[in-house]
Amino acid sequence: MEKRELLASFEELEQMALQMQNTIAAVKEELDELVEQNAELEIENAHLRARLQELDARKKPRVDRTTKNGLSKSRQNLEKLYDEGFHVCNVDNMYGSRRINDEPCVFCQDVIYGERR
């Protein structure tokens, strides 16, 4: 192979690598959106199931609004989002953004469990 052919091959390989990098970034962004949408749909599904149960048990008075671990349903939803890897705190407008490597966030935990401690 001549030097020019080698250089041309290298430039072509570089362009292919850049295209692949762009494709991977786009797929990752779509995957993040799908994970977020899935979490929202799971929460909505849980709300709908709870509403159906309320309608079925209309005659029974509702006594306790807290359930699992003493958390209200809204805090359970926040806990679920947090467990899915999203921020639920409002610090620096982080709500809804992904937690990098699922690192713990003291502010999010305070929002979820703050009154219980």
C-alpha positions as CSV (number, residue, x, y, z in Angstrom):
1,M,0.0,0.0,0.0
2,E,1.3,3.4,-0.9
3,K,1.4,6.2,1.7
4,R,-1.6,8.0,0.0
5,E,-3.7,4.9,0.0
6,L,-2.8,4.2,3.6
7,L,-3.7,7.8,4.6
8,A,-7.0,7.6,2.7
9,S,-7.8,4.3,4.4
10,F,-7.0,5.8,7.8
11,E,-9.3,8.8,7.1
12,E,-12.1,6.5,5.9
13,L,-11.7,4.5,9.1
14,E,-11.7,7.7,11.2
15,Q,-15.0,8.8,9.5
16,M,-16.6,5.3,10.2
17,A,-15.5,5.6,13.8
18,L,-17.1,9.0,14.2
19,Q,-20.3,7.8,12.6
20,M,-20.4,4.8,15.0
21,Q,-19.8,7.1,17.9
22,N,-22.7,9.4,16.9
23,T,-24.9,6.3,16.4
24,I,-24.0,5.0,19.9
25,A,-24.7,8.4,21.5
26,A,-28.1,8.6,19.8
27,V,-29.0,5.1,20.8
28,K,-27.9,5.8,24.4
29,E,-30.1,9.0,24.5
30,E,-33.1,7.1,23.2
31,L,-32.5,4.3,25.8
32,D,-32.4,6.9,28.6
33,E,-35.7,8.3,27.3
34,L,-37.2,4.9,27.2
35,V,-36.1,4.0,30.7
36,E,-37.6,7.3,32.0
37,Q,-40.8,6.7,30.1
38,N,-41.0,3.2,31.4
39,A,-40.7,4.4,35.0
40,E,-43.4,7.0,34.4
41,L,-45.7,4.4,32.9
42,E,-45.1,2.0,35.8
43,I,-46.1,4.7,38.2
44,E,-49.1,5.6,36.2
45,N,-50.1,2.0,36.0
46,A,-49.8,1.7,39.8
47,H,-52.0,4.8,40.2
48,L,-54.6,3.3,37.9
49,R,-54.6,0.0,39.9
50,A,-54.9,1.9,43.1
51,R,-57.8,3.9,41.8
52,L,-59.5,0.7,40.6
53,Q,-59.1,-0.7,44.1
54,E,-60.5,2.5,45.6
55,L,-63.6,2.2,43.3
56,D,-64.0,-1.5,44.2
57,A,-63.8,-0.9,47.9
58,R,-65.9,2.3,47.9
59,K,-68.0,1.2,50.8
60,K,-65.0,0.5,53.1
61,P,-63.7,3.7,54.8
62,R,-60.1,4.5,54.1
63,V,-58.2,4.5,57.4
64,D,-54.4,4.7,56.6
65,R,-52.8,6.6,53.8
66,T,-49.3,5.3,54.5
67,T,-48.2,1.8,53.5
68,K,-44.9,0.2,52.8
69,N,-42.2,1.4,55.3
70,G,-44.6,4.1,56.5
71,L,-44.3,6.0,53.2
72,S,-47.2,7.7,51.6
73,K,-48.0,6.7,48.0
74,S,-46.4,9.9,46.6
75,R,-43.1,9.2,48.5
76,Q,-43.3,5.6,47.4
77,N,-43.4,6.9,43.8
78,L,-40.4,9.2,44.5
79,E,-38.6,6.2,46.0
80,K,-39.4,4.1,42.9
81,L,-38.0,6.9,40.6
82,Y,-34.9,7.2,42.8
83,D,-34.4,3.4,42.6
84,E,-34.7,3.6,38.8
85,G,-31.7,5.9,38.9
86,F,-33.3,9.4,38.7
87,H,-32.9,12.4,40.9
88,V,-36.0,13.3,42.9
89,C,-34.5,16.3,44.6
90,N,-34.8,19.9,43.4
91,V,-31.2,20.9,44.1
92,D,-29.7,22.7,41.1
93,N,-32.8,21.6,39.1
94,M,-31.7,18.0,39.1
95,Y,-35.2,16.5,39.4
96,G,-35.7,13.9,36.7
97,S,-32.1,13.8,35.6
98,R,-30.1,10.6,35.7
99,R,-27.9,9.8,38.7
100,I,-24.5,9.0,37.3
101,N,-23.6,5.4,38.1
102,D,-26.6,5.4,40.5
103,E,-24.6,7.3,43.1
104,P,-26.5,8.0,46.3
105,C,-27.9,11.5,46.7
106,V,-28.4,12.8,50.2
107,F,-30.9,15.5,49.0
108,C,-33.0,12.9,47.2
109,Q,-33.0,10.6,50.3
110,D,-34.1,13.6,52.4
111,V,-37.0,14.3,50.1
112,I,-38.1,10.6,50.3
113,Y,-37.4,9.7,53.9
114,G,-36.9,13.2,55.5
115,E,-39.9,13.2,57.8
116,R,-39.4,9.7,59.1
117,R,-35.9,10.2,60.5
